[in-house]
Amino acid sequence: MKHLITAVLLAVSAAGLSACGGAVFRPVQFAFEDRSSDRQIEDNQIDLAILDRLRKVDASLLLDTDVDVWEGRVMLTGTVDSKTKKVKIEQIAQQDGRIISLYNALQVTSIADVEARSTARKAADKAGQSLSDFWVEQKIGAHLLGTKDVAAVNYRWRCVYGQVYVIGRASTSQEKQRVLEVIRTTTGVERVTEYIWVK
């Protein structure tokens, strides 16, 4: 079964789907996750609700903001151009009573950098720092899929200016350490911030 799962996920990855964050193999990943179907649905609802609230308050808050949810824990990543916006996004996200924990990892940078990352992410030919971050995320996905006793589908990761943020649940402390070691030793990773718990 493990070989089947790996083959399916690798096929999806090869098709060009992003291996990062909430987009990790979504078309097929749900069937192989440790989360129950009810938990998957609720996490997805939390994700969409946060994005919808942000859009209604100020669409510019979504320029370079990613939301990843795992078992009620929310990870915010990306860039904003002020501490005020960082706090505002967290406050808006926190309004959902279903959230167990919220990790605000948004980086504060210039508006020019925020817009550049947003534009590059949307472009077919990614460029500059976003290209570097994009490929770091891809490499992490490939490495985790090839690592023994690691269920890559149970994690979400994002790379912002070389800093990787990862959220998810490990089946053992050994698996958690394997995941972190893979990420830390991936070319292009400068620093790792983890929000991983052991079931």
N, C-alpha and C positions, 0 to 999 in steps of 0.2 A: 504493500500500500504506500509506503514511504516513497518508493521509486516512482509510483504513479503520480503522487502529489507533486514530487519534484519535477517530473516531466511536464505535467500540465502547467505548472507555474513558470517554468523556463520557456515554454512555448508562448505563454502570454507575454512574458518579458521580451522575448525576441520580436514579438509583434509591435513593440515600440511603446508599450504602456510604461508609465513612470513607476519606478520602484520606491518612490518616496511617500512618506506620510500617509494621509488618508486615501491616496490613490493607489496604494499597493495592490495591484492585481485584483481590483475590486470585482471584475466580472466573474471570477471563479473562486476567489479566496474564501468567501463566506462558508462554503461547504467544508472547509478544512480547518477553520478556526476552532479554538477551545470555547469561544463564547456561544451561549445558547442562541437560538434564532430570535427569541424574545429580546435578549440583551442586544443583539445586533441591530434589531429594529429600533429599539429605544435609543441606542447610541447614535444611529443615523438621524433620528428625529431631533436629538439634541444638537447635533452638528448643523443640520439644516435650519433649525430654529435660531441658532446664534447668528448664522450668516444672514438670515432674513431680517433679524432685528438690527444688525449692523447696517444693512443696506437701507432700511427704512429711516434710521437716524441720520446716517451720512454715508453715502455710497463710496466716498473717498477713503473710508476706513478699511475698505476691502482691497485697496490697491495692491498691497503685498502682505496680506494677512491670511495665514492658513490655520484652520481649526481641525484638530484630530481628537477623536473621542474613543476611549477604550474603557468599557465597564464603568461608565459614569465619570471617569476622570478626563478632564479636558486639557489639551496642550495647545497654547497659542504661540505661533512662530511667524517669522517674517520680519518686516521692517516698518517703522513709522517715523515721521519727521519731528516728533516731540514727545516728551514724557507725558504731557497732558493727554495726547491721543492714546498712548499706551495704557494709561489708567482708565480712560474712557471706554476703551474696548473691553478691558477686563470687567468693568462695572456692568456693561451691557450684557456680556456673556454670563456673568454671575447671576443674572436675574432668573435663570432656569432652576427651579427647585429640585430638579432631578440630578443636578451635578453633585458629585461626591467631593471632588477636589478639582482645583483649577490651577494650572501652572502657566504663568505669563512669561514666556521667553522671547517676547518681541524685542527686537533691537532698535534703539533710537539712532537714527542717522539723518542725513540731509534729505530734503524733498526731492532733489535731483537723483539721489541714489534710489530712493523708493520708486520713483517713476521709471528709472532705468531698469530696475529689476522687474517691475510689473510689465513693461513693454517687452523685455527680453523673454520673459516666461511665456508670453502669448505668441511670440514669433515662432515660425516654423524653424528658422535657423537661429537658435539661441546664441547669444553672444556675451562676451565679457565675463564678469563674475558669475552671472547666472548660469553660463555654460559650465563653468568650473563646478559650481554647486550641483547642477543637474547631473553631471557625470559622477560626482562623488556619491550622490544618492543611488545612481544606477550601479556603481561598483559595490556599494554596501549590500544592495539587494542580491547581486550575483554571488557575493562572498557568503552571505548568510544562508542562501539556498544550498550552497555546497558544503556547509558546515554540519558535521555529524551531531545529532542530538540537539538540533536547534530548529524550532518551528517558526520560520520567518514570518508566517502569516499572522502571528500573534503580536507583531510589533509594527509601529509606525515611526518613521524617521524623516527628519527634514534637515537640510544643510543650508545655513545662511552665512555667507562669507567664511566658509571653512569650518564653522562651528556646527556640530551635529547635535540635534536634540532627538531623543528617542523615548517613546512611551510604549508600554505594553505589559504583559504578564508572563513571567517565566514559570515553567513547571518545577524547576529546582534552582537553588542558588548557583549550582554549577552551570546550568544553562545561561543564567543571567551573566555570569562572568565570561562565558564563551562569546555571547553576543557583544558585550562591551569590548572584549579583546579584538574581535573581528573589526568592529567599527574603528577603534583606536589605531589599528595597524593598516587601515585603508588609506592609500595614497590620496593626499589632499585634505585629510581630516586634521585640523589643528587643535581641536578641543571637543570634548564630549560632555554633554549634560544629559543625565538619564533620569527618567521617571518610570522605573521598572520595579514592579513588586513581584514577590514569589507567592504562588498560590499555596 
